[in-house]
Amino acid sequence: MAESMMSKAATMEIPINSNGDSRNLAEDDSLEQAAKIQWSLREKDLQQVMVSGPNLNETSIVSGGYGGTTEGIIPTSSIKGSNMHHGSSNSSMTAEEATRGVAVEKFDIVKKWGLNTYKCTKQLISERFGRGSRTVDLELEAQIEVLRETKRKYENVLQLARALTNHFYSMVQTQHALGDTFADLSLKSPELRDEFGYNAETQKLLCKNGETLLGAINFFVSSINTMVNKTMEDTLMTIKMYENARLEFDAYRADLEELNMGPRDAVTMARIEAAQQQYQIHKDKYERLRSDVSIKLKFLEENKVKVMHKQLLLFHNAISAYFAGNQQQLEQTLKQFNIKLKPPGADKPSWLEEQ
């Protein structure tokens, strides 16, 4: 019996859990029951998530050990927000780099413009005070001066022709009113009906011929205006570009000559090479514009002779026919030059345009 009790006592050993800590049976049972309860709760949560579907903005990351009472919760919205923050920072950096590139480009443009303006101003002052040399094309300069003088004279002709048109228009309107007055008096004065009548007819005929002559003069004025303010002005604009190119060419030429007279070290040689390139660029531009001016002056002279030959012939024939009282010749002159008279009141705006 003593042996059976010893064997029974030998079989009653102290239990050891998985962590190697000695526990009593009550503690093991309580731990096991707590684990089962927690596992069942997590199964229910998992089933609920699978049925309803997860919301990425509300999903949480749970961290904790077995049997732990605390959890580390990290909202995924904070992760998403951090990614968006990185994306917006990258886009802002790209926009900042683009803005910086545009600013640098504008600064380079302003720098080149300032340097070019300084050189040209220096060259212009040197020419004015007789210390600098300038490139001169004597033949071309003479043609340009002739064109400017011709333009001044043609502007005077245009001004006088417009004054003639205005005065003659007033005379025609006066003749028209006088003819209407004579016609009215011929009806109200029986004793002077014939005299008022043929005077009224004469004034109406003069008014009609005057309107025809006004059509010819207006055509003459329009052609002179086109010649002066469009054709000649276009050529003068090209001449202005040519003169600016000449000034730039001389400025960079003087700069290159000044550098060539200095020392020949490495820095100076690099500057001389850059100045040589700029000199060649402005030389090509100057020669190209000089050729353009020569061609335009040639075509302008040919066009001027052709146009003025036609306009002066029209002006002479129309004036002669009008003051000779030759109505048929006056009308034939307008047909010869394809001039169509506007009907009376054509220049007045319509009632819709007046609204």
C-alpha positions as CSV (number, residue, x, y, z in Angstrom):
1,M,0.0,0.0,0.0
2,A,2.9,2.3,0.7
3,E,4.2,1.5,-2.8
4,S,0.9,2.4,-4.4
5,M,0.8,5.7,-2.6
6,M,4.4,6.5,-3.6
7,S,3.6,5.7,-7.3
8,K,0.6,7.9,-7.1
9,A,2.6,10.7,-5.6
10,A,5.2,10.3,-8.3
11,T,2.7,10.7,-11.0
12,M,1.4,13.9,-9.5
13,E,4.0,16.3,-11.0
14,I,3.8,20.1,-11.1
15,P,2.6,21.2,-14.6
16,I,4.8,23.5,-16.8
17,N,3.2,25.8,-19.4
18,S,4.7,26.7,-22.8
19,N,6.7,29.6,-21.4
20,G,8.5,27.5,-18.8
21,D,6.7,29.3,-15.9
22,S,5.2,27.2,-13.2
23,R,1.5,27.8,-12.9
24,N,-1.4,26.2,-11.1
25,L,-4.2,24.5,-12.9
26,A,-6.7,27.3,-12.1
27,E,-4.5,29.9,-13.8
28,D,-4.2,27.7,-16.9
29,D,-7.9,27.2,-17.1
30,S,-8.6,30.9,-16.9
31,L,-6.0,31.7,-19.6
32,E,-7.4,29.1,-21.9
33,Q,-10.9,30.4,-21.4
34,A,-9.9,34.0,-22.1
35,A,-8.1,33.0,-25.3
36,K,-11.2,31.2,-26.5
37,I,-13.4,34.2,-25.8
38,Q,-11.0,36.6,-27.6
39,W,-10.8,34.2,-30.6
40,S,-14.5,33.9,-30.8
41,L,-14.9,37.7,-30.8
42,R,-12.3,38.1,-33.6
43,E,-14.1,35.4,-35.7
44,K,-17.4,37.4,-35.3
45,D,-15.6,40.6,-36.3
46,L,-14.0,38.9,-39.3
47,Q,-17.4,37.6,-40.5
48,Q,-19.0,41.0,-40.1
49,V,-16.2,42.6,-42.2
50,M,-16.5,40.0,-44.9
51,V,-20.3,40.5,-45.1
52,S,-20.4,44.3,-45.0
53,G,-17.1,44.9,-46.9
54,P,-14.2,47.0,-45.7
55,N,-14.0,50.7,-46.0
56,L,-10.5,51.7,-46.8
57,N,-10.8,55.0,-45.2
58,E,-11.9,53.5,-41.9
59,T,-9.7,50.3,-41.9
60,S,-7.4,50.1,-38.9
61,I,-4.2,48.1,-38.4
62,V,-4.3,46.2,-35.1
63,S,-1.1,45.2,-33.4
64,G,-1.0,43.2,-30.1
65,G,0.2,40.0,-28.6
66,Y,-1.7,37.0,-27.6
67,G,-3.8,37.7,-24.6
68,G,-2.8,41.4,-24.6
69,T,-5.2,44.0,-23.4
70,T,-3.9,47.0,-25.5
71,E,-3.9,47.5,-29.2
72,G,-2.0,49.8,-31.5
73,I,-4.4,51.4,-34.0
74,I,-3.1,53.2,-37.1
75,P,-5.8,54.7,-39.4
76,T,-5.1,54.1,-43.1
77,S,-6.4,57.5,-43.9
78,S,-3.3,58.9,-42.3
79,I,-1.2,56.7,-44.6
80,K,-3.2,57.9,-47.6
81,G,-2.9,61.5,-46.5
82,S,0.9,61.1,-46.3
83,N,1.1,59.8,-49.8
84,M,-1.0,62.7,-51.1
85,H,1.2,65.1,-49.2
86,H,4.3,63.6,-50.9
87,G,2.5,63.9,-54.3
88,S,1.5,67.5,-53.8
89,S,5.0,68.3,-52.6
90,N,6.4,66.8,-55.8
91,S,4.0,68.7,-58.0
92,S,4.8,72.0,-56.1
93,M,8.5,71.3,-56.6
94,T,8.0,70.8,-60.3
95,A,5.9,74.0,-60.6
96,E,8.6,75.9,-58.7
97,E,11.3,74.6,-61.0
98,A,9.3,75.6,-64.0
99,T,8.7,79.1,-62.6
100,R,12.4,79.4,-61.8
101,G,13.3,78.3,-65.4
102,V,11.0,81.0,-66.9
103,A,12.5,83.6,-64.6
104,V,16.0,82.7,-65.6
105,E,15.1,82.8,-69.2
106,K,13.5,86.3,-68.8
107,F,16.5,87.5,-66.9
108,D,18.8,86.3,-69.8
109,I,16.6,88.2,-72.3
110,V,16.7,91.4,-70.3
111,K,20.5,91.0,-69.8
112,K,21.1,90.6,-73.5
113,W,18.8,93.5,-74.3
114,G,20.5,95.7,-71.7
115,L,24.0,94.8,-73.1
116,N,22.9,95.5,-76.7
117,T,21.3,98.8,-75.7
118,Y,24.4,99.9,-73.9
119,K,26.6,99.1,-76.9
120,C,24.3,100.9,-79.3
121,T,24.0,104.0,-77.1
122,K,27.7,104.1,-76.7
123,Q,28.2,103.9,-80.5
124,L,25.5,106.6,-81.2
125,I,27.1,109.0,-78.7
126,S,30.5,108.4,-80.3
127,E,29.2,109.1,-83.7
128,R,27.4,112.3,-82.5
129,F,30.6,113.6,-81.0
130,G,32.8,112.5,-83.9
131,R,34.9,110.0,-82.0
132,G,33.4,106.9,-83.6
133,S,33.3,105.7,-87.2
134,R,30.1,104.6,-89.0
135,T,29.5,102.4,-92.0
136,V,28.1,104.5,-94.9
137,D,26.6,103.4,-98.2
138,L,26.7,106.7,-100.1
139,E,24.4,105.6,-103.0
140,L,21.8,104.0,-100.7
141,E,21.9,107.0,-98.3
142,A,21.2,109.3,-101.3
143,Q,18.2,107.3,-102.4
144,I,16.8,107.2,-98.9
145,E,17.1,111.0,-98.6
146,V,15.3,111.4,-102.0
147,L,12.5,109.2,-100.8
148,R,12.0,111.2,-97.6
149,E,11.9,114.4,-99.6
150,T,9.5,112.9,-102.1
151,K,7.2,111.8,-99.2
152,R,7.2,115.3,-97.8
153,K,6.1,116.8,-101.1
154,Y,3.5,114.1,-101.7
155,E,2.1,114.8,-98.3
156,N,1.7,118.4,-99.2
157,V,-0.1,117.4,-102.5
158,L,-2.4,115.2,-100.4
159,Q,-3.2,118.0,-98.0
160,L,-4.0,120.4,-100.8
161,A,-6.1,117.9,-102.7
162,R,-8.2,117.2,-99.5
163,A,-8.7,120.9,-99.0
164,L,-9.8,121.2,-102.7
165,T,-12.3,118.3,-102.1
166,N,-13.7,119.9,-99.0
167,H,-14.1,123.3,-100.7
168,F,-15.6,121.9,-103.9
169,Y,-18.0,119.7,-101.9
170,S,-19.2,122.9,-100.1
171,M,-19.7,124.6,-103.5
172,V,-21.7,121.7,-104.9
173,Q,-23.9,121.7,-101.8
174,T,-24.4,125.4,-102.3
175,Q,-25.3,125.0,-105.9
176,H,-27.8,122.3,-105.1
177,A,-29.5,124.5,-102.5
178,L,-29.5,127.4,-104.9
179,G,-31.1,125.3,-107.6
180,D,-33.8,124.2,-105.3
181,T,-34.5,127.8,-104.2
182,F,-34.7,129.0,-107.9
183,A,-37.1,126.2,-108.7
184,D,-39.3,127.1,-105.7
185,L,-39.3,130.8,-106.7
186,S,-40.2,130.0,-110.3
187,L,-43.4,128.4,-109.0
188,K,-44.2,131.3,-106.7
189,S,-43.3,134.2,-109.1
190,P,-45.3,133.9,-112.4
191,E,-43.7,137.0,-113.8
192,L,-40.1,135.6,-113.4
193,R,-41.0,131.9,-113.9
194,D,-38.7,131.5,-117.0
195,E,-35.7,133.3,-115.6
196,F,-35.9,131.4,-112.3
197,G,-36.5,128.2,-114.2
198,Y,-33.5,128.2,-116.5
199,N,-31.2,129.3,-113.6
200,A,-32.5,126.4,-111.6
201,E,-31.7,124.0,-114.4
202,T,-28.3,125.5,-114.8
203,Q,-27.5,125.1,-111.1
204,K,-28.8,121.5,-111.1
205,L,-26.6,120.7,-114.1
206,L,-23.5,122.2,-112.4
207,C,-24.3,120.3,-109.3
208,K,-24.5,117.0,-111.2
209,N,-21.2,117.7,-113.0
210,G,-19.7,118.8,-109.7
211,E,-20.6,115.5,-108.1
212,T,-19.0,113.7,-111.0
213,L,-15.8,115.7,-110.6
214,L,-15.9,115.0,-106.8
215,G,-15.9,111.3,-107.6
216,A,-12.7,111.8,-109.7
217,I,-11.0,113.9,-107.1
218,N,-11.8,111.5,-104.3
219,F,-10.3,108.7,-106.3
220,F,-7.2,110.8,-106.8
221,V,-7.0,111.6,-103.1
222,S,-7.4,107.9,-102.2
223,S,-4.7,106.8,-104.5
224,I,-2.2,109.5,-103.2
225,N,-3.1,108.5,-99.6
226,T,-2.3,104.9,-100.3
227,M,0.9,105.9,-102.0
228,V,2.1,108.1,-99.1
229,N,0.8,106.4,-96.0
230,K,1.1,102.7,-97.0
231,T,3.6,102.1,-99.8
232,M,6.1,104.8,-98.9
233,E,5.6,104.2,-95.1
234,D,6.3,100.5,-95.5
235,T,9.6,101.2,-97.3
236,L,10.5,103.8,-94.6
237,M,9.8,101.2,-91.9
238,T,12.3,98.8,-93.6
239,I,14.8,101.7,-93.8
240,K,14.4,102.3,-90.1
241,M,15.1,98.6,-89.4
242,Y,18.2,98.9,-91.7
243,E,19.5,101.9,-89.8
244,N,19.1,100.1,-86.5
245,A,20.9,97.1,-87.9
246,R,23.7,99.4,-89.1
247,L,24.1,101.0,-85.7
248,E,24.2,97.5,-84.0
249,F,26.7,96.3,-86.6
250,D,29.0,99.3,-86.0
251,A,28.7,98.9,-82.2
252,Y,29.8,95.3,-82.3
253,R,32.5,96.1,-84.8
254,A,33.9,98.8,-82.6
255,D,33.7,96.3,-79.6
256,L,35.7,93.7,-81.6
257,E,38.3,96.2,-82.7
258,E,38.8,97.4,-79.1
259,L,39.3,93.8,-77.9
260,N,41.8,93.0,-80.7
261,M,43.9,96.0,-79.5
262,G,44.1,94.6,-76.0
263,P,46.3,91.7,-74.5
264,R,45.9,88.2,-75.8
265,D,45.5,86.1,-72.7
266,A,43.1,83.1,-72.3
267,V,40.2,85.2,-71.0
268,T,40.6,87.9,-73.6
269,M,40.7,85.3,-76.4
270,A,37.5,83.8,-75.2
271,R,35.9,87.3,-75.3
272,I,37.3,87.9,-78.7
273,E,35.8,84.7,-80.0
274,A,32.4,85.6,-78.6
275,A,32.6,89.1,-80.0
276,Q,33.6,87.7,-83.4
277,Q,30.4,85.6,-83.4
278,Q,28.2,88.6,-82.5
279,Y,30.0,90.7,-85.1
280,Q,29.3,88.1,-87.8
281,I,25.6,87.8,-86.8
282,H,25.0,91.6,-86.9
283,K,27.0,91.9,-90.2
284,D,24.7,89.3,-91.9
285,K,21.6,91.1,-90.5
286,Y,22.9,94.5,-91.8
287,E,23.7,93.2,-95.3
288,R,20.3,91.4,-95.5
289,L,18.4,94.6,-94.6
290,R,20.5,96.7,-96.9
291,S,19.6,94.4,-99.8
292,D,15.9,94.6,-98.8
293,V,16.0,98.4,-98.7
294,S,17.6,98.5,-102.2
295,I,14.9,96.2,-103.7
296,K,12.1,98.1,-102.0
297,L,13.4,101.4,-103.2
298,K,13.6,100.1,-106.8
299,F,10.0,98.7,-106.8
300,L,8.7,101.8,-105.0
301,E,10.0,104.1,-107.8
302,E,8.5,101.9,-110.5
303,N,5.2,101.8,-108.7
304,K,5.2,105.5,-108.1
305,V,5.7,106.4,-111.7
306,K,3.0,104.0,-112.9
307,V,0.4,105.1,-110.3
308,M,1.1,108.8,-110.6
309,H,1.0,108.7,-114.4
310,K,-2.6,107.3,-114.2
311,Q,-3.7,109.6,-111.4
312,L,-2.3,112.8,-112.9
313,L,-4.0,112.0,-116.3
314,L,-7.3,111.4,-114.5
315,F,-7.0,114.7,-112.5
316,H,-6.2,116.7,-115.7
317,N,-9.0,115.3,-117.9
318,A,-11.6,115.6,-115.2
319,I,-10.8,119.2,-114.3
320,S,-10.6,120.2,-117.9
321,A,-13.9,118.6,-118.8
322,Y,-15.7,120.1,-115.9
323,F,-14.6,123.7,-116.4
324,A,-15.2,123.3,-120.2
325,G,-18.8,122.3,-119.5
326,N,-18.3,119.1,-121.4
327,Q,-20.5,116.6,-119.5
328,Q,-19.9,113.8,-121.9
329,Q,-16.1,114.0,-121.7
330,L,-16.3,114.2,-117.9
331,E,-18.4,111.0,-117.7
332,Q,-16.2,109.3,-120.3
333,T,-13.1,110.1,-118.1
334,L,-14.7,108.3,-115.2
335,K,-15.5,105.3,-117.3
336,Q,-12.0,105.2,-118.6
337,F,-10.6,104.9,-115.1
338,N,-13.3,102.6,-113.9
339,I,-14.6,105.0,-111.3
340,K,-18.1,104.3,-110.0
341,L,-20.0,107.2,-108.3
342,K,-21.8,106.5,-105.1
343,P,-25.5,107.3,-105.2
344,P,-26.7,110.3,-103.1
345,G,-27.0,109.4,-99.4
346,A,-24.8,106.3,-99.7
347,D,-22.4,107.6,-97.1
348,K,-25.2,108.0,-94.5
349,P,-25.6,105.2,-92.0
350,S,-28.8,103.1,-92.1
351,W,-31.4,103.5,-89.4
352,L,-30.2,100.1,-88.0
353,E,-26.7,101.4,-87.6
354,E,-27.9,104.6,-85.9
355,Q,-29.7,102.6,-83.2
